[in-house]
Amino acid sequence: MKFKTLHISSPILAAKSPFFYKLFSNWMRESEQRQVTLRINASEEAALMELLNFMYSNTLTTNTAPTLLDVLIAAYKFEVASCMRYCSRLLCNLPMTPESALLYLELPSSVLMADVVHPLTDAAKQFLAARYKDITKLVSFVPTLFQFFLCYLVCYPNSCSL
């Protein structure tokens, strides 16, 4: 297990996050300690560091969709709505692709339910709807494709195993 010591300002974190407010408030055992340990997965470390940076500066050093999604999830986990809103806005401003739209719609359901993420998911839905609005043009080749596979199975029955 790897440990990293960070010196933080509990009032700043508590002001930005209900999670940290509860952690540092008087009724939590951790509030009386000088050190608090947060257990996270190694894969969450970079996102948490970005989140802490945001809580101090209201900016992020990253601008790629995968990293912003990681920060968005960390912000949800630690209840930093302002960072969730910021990440969502940055992601909306990035060029949308079918792959990115699907990534946005495949966020954990608890994250998708947060109001601050709705503009991002709405943009992803609108992009996909516009991109595939005339599905009949895409489906027109399906009968031909089906005939090809059927012919292949009839002509070469031993080449496929189902």
Disulfide bonds with the S-S distance in Angstrom:
none
